[in-house]
Amino acid sequence: MKLEEMRYFVEAVNAGSINQAAKTLYVSQPALSRVLAALEKELKFPLLERSKQGIRPTREGMEVYHGCVRILQLYNDTVLQWQALGYRFSNKPIVIQIIALPIICNSIMSHFFADIAEKYPHIQLQLYERQLPDVLEATASHPHSIGFSHYNEKSRAEIESFAKEHQMQIIPLFHDEYKFFASSAHPLIGHKICVKDLKNYTIARYSCSEHADQTQFVHSGLADIAEKFGQELCLSNLHTMLETAAASQTITLTADRMTQDNIYRKSGRLLPLKLTDFQLSMTYFLLVSIHANTEEKIIAELLRSHYLTFDSPP
């Protein structure tokens, strides 16, 4: 069994679908199916249970899966250790840019950077904040970069088309729900309401000078409800946006789980509104070139592993 075949099998199990795994790996579905069938023939036992709903590993297949993950991780770690030896001689770090949405930059990325700096001193990560669709464009145009963004059902096909056109791989990470939040003292808290009930309130949203004409609503696929608010308060910082909502009658819209550790939410000063006619799910993902070097692949895999447990219910 070759390393590339191990990677194909691991990706198929992670995706739960041969079709989705083939898209992620940029191979045809028949080609991936042949690789998986050849592995089963080589090992002389079935690795996967196949159904109309997708695939899942057999008991033996799960054992092989965990073994493949360990081998691939050992291979990656060993390559990085060898490259770290070169860093000791040249003292020139390998620079990788992570280009991410503001909510990602403002939430749970800091400790990840600290862990990488301690474990892989020859890799220097640089974090750049961008709005949609600039995350995609910047990642595609800058070598040695990894994009970190999200899509919903409306934007998924467009993003997949962009990735294919620019020879990039989409690595799904976790799901989140966008919700409206307000102060615990807000009169609407605790009541079942509709979007139209928000029309008399100010909405606080993220904005920046580069995108003064592009609202958070447009980026999130919410253009149809943006006009329902009488006023908008444009703020350039996520913390300030949440702080403003917690201390006033202003309402804000943001991702639920990505802000769960915010001080105003943890203290109970900022609570979600109970809307009966609004739901918006987002899938966060990495965007990586299919020609990525070893370090970029390692960082992408570490990010993916870092967020595996994040997709479990809090």
C-alpha atoms as a printed R data frame, in Angstrom:
    type eleno elety resid chain resno       x      y       z
1   ATOM     1    CA   MET     A     1   0.000  0.000   0.000
2   ATOM     2    CA   LYS     A     2   1.446  3.355  -1.083
3   ATOM     3    CA   LEU     A     3   1.208  6.613   0.858
4   ATOM     4    CA   GLU     A     4  -0.967  8.153  -1.849
5   ATOM     5    CA   GLU     A     5  -3.381  5.220  -1.616
6   ATOM     6    CA   MET     A     6  -3.524  5.658   2.158
7   ATOM     7    CA   ARG     A     7  -4.348  9.330   1.672
8   ATOM     8    CA   TYR     A     8  -7.127  8.437  -0.773
9   ATOM     9    CA   PHE     A     9  -8.633  5.928   1.657
10  ATOM    10    CA   VAL     A    10  -8.455  8.336   4.607
11  ATOM    11    CA   GLU     A    11 -10.093 11.105   2.567
12  ATOM    12    CA   ALA     A    12 -12.883  8.750   1.445
13  ATOM    13    CA   VAL     A    13 -13.643  7.808   5.061
14  ATOM    14    CA   ASN     A    14 -13.524 11.445   6.193
15  ATOM    15    CA   ALA     A    15 -15.883 12.520   3.416
16  ATOM    16    CA   GLY     A    16 -18.293  9.605   3.845
17  ATOM    17    CA   SER     A    17 -18.797  9.701   0.087
18  ATOM    18    CA   ILE     A    18 -16.636  8.522  -2.801
19  ATOM    19    CA   ASN     A    19 -18.047 11.278  -5.003
20  ATOM    20    CA   GLN     A    20 -17.222 14.027  -2.469
21  ATOM    21    CA   ALA     A    21 -13.784 12.562  -1.760
22  ATOM    22    CA   ALA     A    22 -13.028 12.455  -5.491
23  ATOM    23    CA   LYS     A    23 -13.888 16.168  -5.765
24  ATOM    24    CA   THR     A    24 -11.638 17.005  -2.823
25  ATOM    25    CA   LEU     A    25  -8.759 14.940  -4.250
26  ATOM    26    CA   TYR     A    26  -9.305 16.206  -7.812
27  ATOM    27    CA   VAL     A    27  -9.552 12.711  -9.252
28  ATOM    28    CA   SER     A    28 -12.439 11.092 -11.066
29  ATOM    29    CA   GLN     A    29 -14.927  9.027  -9.101
30  ATOM    30    CA   PRO     A    30 -14.184  5.851 -11.137
31  ATOM    31    CA   ALA     A    31 -10.443  6.309 -10.546
32  ATOM    32    CA   LEU     A    32 -10.932  6.638  -6.787
33  ATOM    33    CA   SER     A    33 -13.278  3.635  -6.755
34  ATOM    34    CA   ARG     A    34 -10.619  1.568  -8.535
35  ATOM    35    CA   VAL     A    35  -7.988  2.539  -5.955
36  ATOM    36    CA   LEU     A    36 -10.272  1.575  -3.075
37  ATOM    37    CA   ALA     A    37 -11.250 -1.703  -4.739
38  ATOM    38    CA   ALA     A    38  -7.572 -2.505  -5.363
39  ATOM    39    CA   LEU     A    39  -6.783 -1.899  -1.686
40  ATOM    40    CA   GLU     A    40  -9.536 -4.299  -0.643
41  ATOM    41    CA   LYS     A    41  -8.195 -6.885  -3.085
42  ATOM    42    CA   GLU     A    42  -4.656 -6.420  -1.750
43  ATOM    43    CA   LEU     A    43  -5.737 -6.748   1.889
44  ATOM    44    CA   LYS     A    44  -8.238 -9.538   1.123
45  ATOM    45    CA   PHE     A    45 -11.090 -8.060   3.183
46  ATOM    46    CA   PRO     A    46 -13.657 -5.261   2.660
47  ATOM    47    CA   LEU     A    47 -12.701 -1.816   3.911
48  ATOM    48    CA   LEU     A    48 -15.968 -0.006   3.223
49  ATOM    49    CA   GLU     A    49 -19.698 -0.574   3.405
50  ATOM    50    CA   ARG     A    50 -21.330  1.050   0.373
51  ATOM    51    CA   SER     A    51 -24.938  2.258   0.199
52  ATOM    52    CA   LYS     A    52 -27.062  4.922  -1.493
53  ATOM    53    CA   GLN     A    53 -26.406  7.163   1.526
54  ATOM    54    CA   GLY     A    54 -22.636  6.979   1.044
55  ATOM    55    CA   ILE     A    55 -19.833  4.897   2.538
56  ATOM    56    CA   ARG     A    56 -18.631  3.997   5.996
57  ATOM    57    CA   PRO     A    57 -15.714  1.848   7.124
58  ATOM    58    CA   THR     A    58 -16.194 -1.755   8.186
59  ATOM    59    CA   ARG     A    59 -14.811 -2.785  11.570
60  ATOM    60    CA   GLU     A    60 -11.606 -3.919   9.852
61  ATOM    61    CA   GLY     A    61 -11.680 -0.820   7.654
62  ATOM    62    CA   MET     A    62 -11.779  1.441  10.718
63  ATOM    63    CA   GLU     A    63  -8.678 -0.295  12.072
64  ATOM    64    CA   VAL     A    64  -6.921  0.282   8.735
65  ATOM    65    CA   TYR     A    65  -8.136  3.903   8.735
66  ATOM    66    CA   HIS     A    66  -6.578  4.660  12.130
67  ATOM    67    CA   GLY     A    67  -3.370  2.944  11.027
68  ATOM    68    CA   CYS     A    68  -3.231  5.027   7.847
69  ATOM    69    CA   VAL     A    69  -3.806  8.241   9.833
70  ATOM    70    CA   ARG     A    70  -0.920  7.352  12.166
71  ATOM    71    CA   ILE     A    71   1.416  6.502   9.277
72  ATOM    72    CA   LEU     A    72   0.571  9.674   7.341
73  ATOM    73    CA   GLN     A    73   1.042 11.794  10.458
74  ATOM    74    CA   LEU     A    74   4.384 10.125  11.188
75  ATOM    75    CA   TYR     A    75   5.486 10.701   7.601
76  ATOM    76    CA   ASN     A    76   4.493 14.376   7.753
77  ATOM    77    CA   ASP     A    77   6.175 14.910  11.122
78  ATOM    78    CA   THR     A    78   9.367 13.203   9.926
79  ATOM    79    CA   VAL     A    79   9.540 15.342   6.782
80  ATOM    80    CA   LEU     A    80   9.087 18.474   8.896
81  ATOM    81    CA   GLN     A    81  11.852 17.377  11.262
82  ATOM    82    CA   TRP     A    82  14.208 16.928   8.328
83  ATOM    83    CA   GLN     A    83  13.289 20.331   6.967
84  ATOM    84    CA   ALA     A    84  13.818 21.846  10.396
85  ATOM    85    CA   LEU     A    85  17.426 20.663  10.165
86  ATOM    86    CA   GLY     A    86  17.813 22.825   7.074
87  ATOM    87    CA   TYR     A    87  16.393 25.797   8.980
88  ATOM    88    CA   ARG     A    88  19.164 25.483  11.565
89  ATOM    89    CA   PHE     A    89  21.712 25.993   8.806
90  ATOM    90    CA   SER     A    90  19.971 28.695   6.759
91  ATOM    91    CA   ASN     A    91  17.980 30.365   9.570
92  ATOM    92    CA   LYS     A    92  15.369 31.249   6.946
93  ATOM    93    CA   PRO     A    93  11.834 30.247   7.972
94  ATOM    94    CA   ILE     A    94   9.273 28.877   5.553
95  ATOM    95    CA   VAL     A    95   6.510 31.497   5.388
96  ATOM    96    CA   ILE     A    96   2.893 30.415   4.930
97  ATOM    97    CA   GLN     A    97   0.033 32.896   4.765
98  ATOM    98    CA   ILE     A    98  -3.364 32.074   6.259
99  ATOM    99    CA   ILE     A    99  -5.990 34.319   4.687
100 ATOM   100    CA   ALA     A   100  -9.170 34.227   6.740
101 ATOM   101    CA   LEU     A   101 -12.510 35.853   7.445
102 ATOM   102    CA   PRO     A   102 -12.621 38.408  10.302
103 ATOM   103    CA   ILE     A   103 -14.657 36.118  12.567
104 ATOM   104    CA   ILE     A   104 -11.923 33.487  12.269
105 ATOM   105    CA   CYS     A   105  -9.115 35.958  12.909
106 ATOM   106    CA   ASN     A   106 -10.976 37.284  15.964
107 ATOM   107    CA   SER     A   107 -11.846 34.003  17.580
108 ATOM   108    CA   ILE     A   108  -9.946 30.750  18.040
109 ATOM   109    CA   MET     A   109  -6.829 31.022  15.888
110 ATOM   110    CA   SER     A   110  -4.317 32.546  18.326
111 ATOM   111    CA   HIS     A   111  -3.470 29.410  20.321
112 ATOM   112    CA   PHE     A   112  -3.077 27.426  17.094
113 ATOM   113    CA   PHE     A   113  -0.368 29.856  15.950
114 ATOM   114    CA   ALA     A   114   1.393 29.531  19.300
115 ATOM   115    CA   ASP     A   115   1.376 25.724  19.051
116 ATOM   116    CA   ILE     A   116   2.861 25.818  15.536
117 ATOM   117    CA   ALA     A   117   5.594 28.270  16.574
118 ATOM   118    CA   GLU     A   118   6.616 25.979  19.445
119 ATOM   119    CA   LYS     A   119   6.478 22.701  17.541
120 ATOM   120    CA   TYR     A   120   7.672 23.845  14.101
121 ATOM   121    CA   PRO     A   121  10.036 26.817  14.572
122 ATOM   122    CA   HIS     A   122  11.080 26.680  10.896
123 ATOM   123    CA   ILE     A   123   7.518 27.536   9.788
124 ATOM   124    CA   GLN     A   124   6.356 31.123  10.108
125 ATOM   125    CA   LEU     A   125   2.589 31.656   9.845
126 ATOM   126    CA   GLN     A   126   1.234 35.032   8.808
127 ATOM   127    CA   LEU     A   127  -2.473 35.800   9.345
128 ATOM   128    CA   TYR     A   128  -4.287 38.144   6.949
129 ATOM   129    CA   GLU     A   129  -7.888 39.260   7.433
130 ATOM   130    CA   ARG     A   130 -10.052 39.497   4.319
131 ATOM   131    CA   GLN     A   131 -13.745 39.681   3.497
132 ATOM   132    CA   LEU     A   132 -15.589 37.496   1.026
133 ATOM   133    CA   PRO     A   133 -14.870 37.108  -1.818
134 ATOM   134    CA   ASP     A   134 -11.339 38.461  -1.238
135 ATOM   135    CA   VAL     A   135 -10.357 35.376   0.778
136 ATOM   136    CA   LEU     A   136 -10.707 33.299  -2.369
137 ATOM   137    CA   GLU     A   137  -8.994 35.750  -4.708
138 ATOM   138    CA   ALA     A   138  -6.113 36.438  -2.332
139 ATOM   139    CA   THR     A   139  -5.500 32.732  -1.699
140 ATOM   140    CA   ALA     A   140  -5.501 31.955  -5.408
141 ATOM   141    CA   SER     A   141  -3.131 34.827  -6.262
142 ATOM   142    CA   HIS     A   142  -0.613 34.435  -3.436
143 ATOM   143    CA   PRO     A   143   1.762 31.457  -3.462
144 ATOM   144    CA   HIS     A   144   2.203 29.525  -0.222
145 ATOM   145    CA   SER     A   145  -1.152 30.564   1.197
146 ATOM   146    CA   ILE     A   146  -4.136 28.795   2.755
147 ATOM   147    CA   GLY     A   147  -7.633 30.273   2.665
148 ATOM   148    CA   PHE     A   148 -10.047 29.908   5.605
149 ATOM   149    CA   SER     A   149 -13.625 30.837   4.797
150 ATOM   150    CA   HIS     A   150 -17.205 29.535   4.768
151 ATOM   151    CA   TYR     A   151 -20.040 28.816   2.367
152 ATOM   152    CA   ASN     A   152 -23.766 28.162   2.592
153 ATOM   153    CA   GLU     A   153 -25.933 26.123   0.242
154 ATOM   154    CA   LYS     A   154 -26.425 29.109  -2.084
155 ATOM   155    CA   SER     A   155 -22.729 29.886  -2.446
156 ATOM   156    CA   ARG     A   156 -21.303 26.358  -2.363
157 ATOM   157    CA   ALA     A   157 -21.478 25.674  -6.113
158 ATOM   158    CA   GLU     A   158 -19.837 29.009  -6.943
159 ATOM   159    CA   ILE     A   159 -16.965 28.376  -4.524
160 ATOM   160    CA   GLU     A   160 -16.458 24.824  -5.808
161 ATOM   161    CA   SER     A   161 -16.323 26.205  -9.362
162 ATOM   162    CA   PHE     A   162 -13.748 28.820  -8.279
163 ATOM   163    CA   ALA     A   163 -11.609 26.146  -6.622
164 ATOM   164    CA   LYS     A   164 -11.698 23.921  -9.696
165 ATOM   165    CA   GLU     A   165 -10.827 26.809 -12.015
166 ATOM   166    CA   HIS     A   166  -7.823 27.806  -9.895
167 ATOM   167    CA   GLN     A   167  -6.688 24.218  -9.178
168 ATOM   168    CA   MET     A   168  -7.424 24.420  -5.490
169 ATOM   169    CA   GLN     A   169  -8.746 21.883  -2.998
170 ATOM   170    CA   ILE     A   170 -11.644 22.530  -0.618
171 ATOM   171    CA   ILE     A   171 -11.238 20.889   2.795
172 ATOM   172    CA   PRO     A   172 -14.491 21.072   4.836
173 ATOM   173    CA   LEU     A   173 -13.929 21.658   8.557
174 ATOM   174    CA   PHE     A   174 -17.079 22.221  10.613
175 ATOM   175    CA   HIS     A   175 -20.610 23.627  10.526
176 ATOM   176    CA   ASP     A   176 -22.029 26.659  12.302
177 ATOM   177    CA   GLU     A   177 -25.302 28.567  12.519
178 ATOM   178    CA   TYR     A   178 -25.636 32.308  12.043
179 ATOM   179    CA   LYS     A   179 -27.987 33.832  14.624
180 ATOM   180    CA   PHE     A   180 -29.261 37.225  15.709
181 ATOM   181    CA   PHE     A   181 -28.050 38.253  19.168
182 ATOM   182    CA   ALA     A   182 -29.193 40.974  21.557
183 ATOM   183    CA   SER     A   183 -28.641 42.166  25.108
184 ATOM   184    CA   SER     A   184 -30.148 40.008  27.863
185 ATOM   185    CA   ALA     A   185 -32.221 43.094  28.765
186 ATOM   186    CA   HIS     A   186 -33.576 43.495  25.223
187 ATOM   187    CA   PRO     A   187 -37.411 43.429  25.068
188 ATOM   188    CA   LEU     A   188 -37.388 40.727  22.385
189 ATOM   189    CA   ILE     A   189 -35.346 38.240  24.419
190 ATOM   190    CA   GLY     A   190 -37.340 35.162  25.410
191 ATOM   191    CA   HIS     A   191 -40.081 35.682  22.831
192 ATOM   192    CA   LYS     A   192 -40.697 33.801  19.595
193 ATOM   193    CA   ILE     A   193 -40.423 36.406  16.854
194 ATOM   194    CA   CYS     A   194 -40.132 36.831  13.072
195 ATOM   195    CA   VAL     A   195 -37.606 38.771  11.008
196 ATOM   196    CA   LYS     A   196 -40.194 41.515  10.460
197 ATOM   197    CA   ASP     A   197 -40.229 42.137  14.229
198 ATOM   198    CA   LEU     A   198 -36.658 43.428  13.969
199 ATOM   199    CA   LYS     A   199 -37.490 46.290  11.596
200 ATOM   200    CA   ASN     A   200 -37.542 48.989  14.307
201 ATOM   201    CA   TYR     A   201 -34.093 48.124  15.625
202 ATOM   202    CA   THR     A   202 -30.569 49.018  14.553
203 ATOM   203    CA   ILE     A   203 -28.419 46.168  13.272
204 ATOM   204    CA   ALA     A   204 -24.688 46.211  14.059
205 ATOM   205    CA   ARG     A   205 -22.544 44.602  11.390
206 ATOM   206    CA   TYR     A   206 -18.903 44.174  10.520
207 ATOM   207    CA   SER     A   207 -17.519 46.575   7.918
208 ATOM   208    CA   CYS     A   208 -14.166 47.867   6.720
209 ATOM   209    CA   SER     A   209 -13.043 50.751   4.517
210 ATOM   210    CA   GLU     A   210 -12.169 48.453   1.641
211 ATOM   211    CA   HIS     A   211 -15.729 47.146   1.500
212 ATOM   212    CA   ALA     A   212 -17.863 50.071   2.587
213 ATOM   213    CA   ASP     A   213 -20.455 49.190  -0.045
214 ATOM   214    CA   GLN     A   214 -20.575 45.468   0.739
215 ATOM   215    CA   THR     A   215 -22.501 44.473   3.852
216 ATOM   216    CA   GLN     A   216 -22.274 41.404   5.998
217 ATOM   217    CA   PHE     A   217 -25.733 40.528   4.698
218 ATOM   218    CA   VAL     A   218 -24.530 40.320   1.107
219 ATOM   219    CA   HIS     A   219 -21.562 38.165   2.084
220 ATOM   220    CA   SER     A   220 -23.753 35.786   4.067
221 ATOM   221    CA   GLY     A   221 -26.459 35.439   1.441
222 ATOM   222    CA   LEU     A   222 -28.881 37.635   3.411
223 ATOM   223    CA   ALA     A   223 -29.510 40.414   0.937
224 ATOM   224    CA   ASP     A   224 -33.245 39.670   1.020
225 ATOM   225    CA   ILE     A   225 -33.561 40.652   4.706
226 ATOM   226    CA   ALA     A   226 -31.038 43.515   4.842
227 ATOM   227    CA   GLU     A   227 -33.681 46.028   3.816
228 ATOM   228    CA   LYS     A   228 -35.905 45.000   6.739
229 ATOM   229    CA   PHE     A   229 -33.735 46.996   9.164
230 ATOM   230    CA   GLY     A   230 -34.218 50.696   9.566
231 ATOM   231    CA   GLN     A   231 -30.602 51.506  10.430
232 ATOM   232    CA   GLU     A   232 -27.195 49.875  10.213
233 ATOM   233    CA   LEU     A   233 -24.265 50.490  12.530
234 ATOM   234    CA   CYS     A   234 -20.997 49.644  10.752
235 ATOM   235    CA   LEU     A   235 -18.185 48.540  13.065
236 ATOM   236    CA   SER     A   236 -14.664 47.442  12.179
237 ATOM   237    CA   ASN     A   237 -14.126 44.960  14.999
238 ATOM   238    CA   LEU     A   238 -16.004 41.806  16.005
239 ATOM   239    CA   HIS     A   239 -15.503 42.365  19.744
240 ATOM   240    CA   THR     A   240 -16.825 45.922  19.462
241 ATOM   241    CA   MET     A   241 -19.828 44.659  17.501
242 ATOM   242    CA   LEU     A   242 -20.742 42.163  20.237
243 ATOM   243    CA   GLU     A   243 -19.982 44.670  23.000
244 ATOM   244    CA   THR     A   244 -22.309 47.223  21.398
245 ATOM   245    CA   ALA     A   245 -25.159 44.729  21.183
246 ATOM   246    CA   ALA     A   246 -24.633 43.618  24.794
247 ATOM   247    CA   ALA     A   247 -24.802 47.197  26.092
248 ATOM   248    CA   SER     A   248 -27.684 48.634  24.037
249 ATOM   249    CA   GLN     A   249 -30.879 47.908  22.090
250 ATOM   250    CA   THR     A   250 -28.790 47.148  18.999
251 ATOM   251    CA   ILE     A   251 -29.107 43.691  17.408
252 ATOM   252    CA   THR     A   252 -26.232 41.895  15.725
253 ATOM   253    CA   LEU     A   253 -25.896 38.877  13.461
254 ATOM   254    CA   THR     A   254 -22.947 36.534  13.859
255 ATOM   255    CA   ALA     A   255 -21.886 32.889  13.937
256 ATOM   256    CA   ASP     A   256 -23.050 30.992  17.004
257 ATOM   257    CA   ARG     A   257 -20.233 28.567  17.813
258 ATOM   258    CA   MET     A   258 -17.396 30.773  16.555
259 ATOM   259    CA   THR     A   259 -18.312 33.372  19.206
260 ATOM   260    CA   GLN     A   260 -19.306 31.036  22.050
261 ATOM   261    CA   ASP     A   261 -16.195 31.943  24.063
262 ATOM   262    CA   ASN     A   262 -16.784 35.690  23.797
263 ATOM   263    CA   ILE     A   263 -16.918 37.321  27.235
264 ATOM   264    CA   TYR     A   264 -20.376 38.830  26.659
265 ATOM   265    CA   ARG     A   265 -21.857 35.506  25.622
266 ATOM   266    CA   LYS     A   266 -20.180 33.513  28.407
267 ATOM   267    CA   SER     A   267 -21.427 36.014  30.990
268 ATOM   268    CA   GLY     A   268 -25.001 35.801  29.674
269 ATOM   269    CA   ARG     A   269 -25.131 39.475  28.715
270 ATOM   270    CA   LEU     A   270 -25.583 38.591  25.038
271 ATOM   271    CA   LEU     A   271 -28.256 36.046  24.098
272 ATOM   272    CA   PRO     A   272 -29.646 34.624  20.838
273 ATOM   273    CA   LEU     A   273 -33.058 35.779  19.644
274 ATOM   274    CA   LYS     A   274 -35.678 33.103  18.921
275 ATOM   275    CA   LEU     A   275 -36.607 33.657  15.286
276 ATOM   276    CA   THR     A   276 -39.137 31.259  13.781
277 ATOM   277    CA   ASP     A   277 -38.554 32.201  10.121
278 ATOM   278    CA   PHE     A   278 -34.781 32.467   9.875
279 ATOM   279    CA   GLN     A   279 -32.083 29.815   9.570
280 ATOM   280    CA   LEU     A   280 -28.635 30.079   8.024
281 ATOM   281    CA   SER     A   281 -26.076 27.280   8.200
282 ATOM   282    CA   MET     A   282 -22.457 27.779   7.211
283 ATOM   283    CA   THR     A   283 -19.715 25.267   6.468
284 ATOM   284    CA   TYR     A   284 -16.216 26.488   7.263
285 ATOM   285    CA   PHE     A   285 -13.493 25.223   4.962
286 ATOM   286    CA   LEU     A   286  -9.842 25.510   3.977
287 ATOM   287    CA   LEU     A   287  -8.763 26.392   0.444
288 ATOM   288    CA   VAL     A   288  -5.412 24.869  -0.515
289 ATOM   289    CA   SER     A   289  -3.604 24.654  -3.849
290 ATOM   290    CA   ILE     A   290  -3.414 21.146  -5.322
291 ATOM   291    CA   HIS     A   291   0.267 22.017  -5.926
292 ATOM   292    CA   ALA     A   292   0.849 22.892  -2.246
293 ATOM   293    CA   ASN     A   293   4.270 22.128  -0.827
294 ATOM   294    CA   THR     A   294   4.835 19.788   2.112
295 ATOM   295    CA   GLU     A   295   4.646 22.544   4.738
296 ATOM   296    CA   GLU     A   296   1.349 23.877   3.389
297 ATOM   297    CA   LYS     A   297  -0.135 20.370   3.382
298 ATOM   298    CA   ILE     A   298   1.036 19.842   6.956
299 ATOM   299    CA   ILE     A   299  -0.472 23.103   8.185
300 ATOM   300    CA   ALA     A   300  -3.729 22.351   6.366
301 ATOM   301    CA   GLU     A   301  -3.892 18.894   7.951
302 ATOM   302    CA   LEU     A   302  -3.097 20.297  11.410
303 ATOM   303    CA   LEU     A   303  -5.883 22.855  10.991
304 ATOM   304    CA   ARG     A   304  -8.278 20.130   9.869
305 ATOM   305    CA   SER     A   305  -7.346 17.941  12.844
306 ATOM   306    CA   HIS     A   306  -7.584 20.943  15.167
307 ATOM   307    CA   TYR     A   307 -11.215 21.521  14.183
308 ATOM   308    CA   LEU     A   308 -12.364 17.873  14.047
309 ATOM   309    CA   THR     A   309 -13.833 18.003  17.558
310 ATOM   310    CA   PHE     A   310 -15.220 21.493  16.941
311 ATOM   311    CA   ASP     A   311 -17.940 19.983  14.751
312 ATOM   312    CA   SER     A   312 -19.330 18.026  17.683
313 ATOM   313    CA   PRO     A   313 -22.221 19.646  19.531
314 ATOM   314    CA   PRO     A   314 -20.956 21.971  22.278
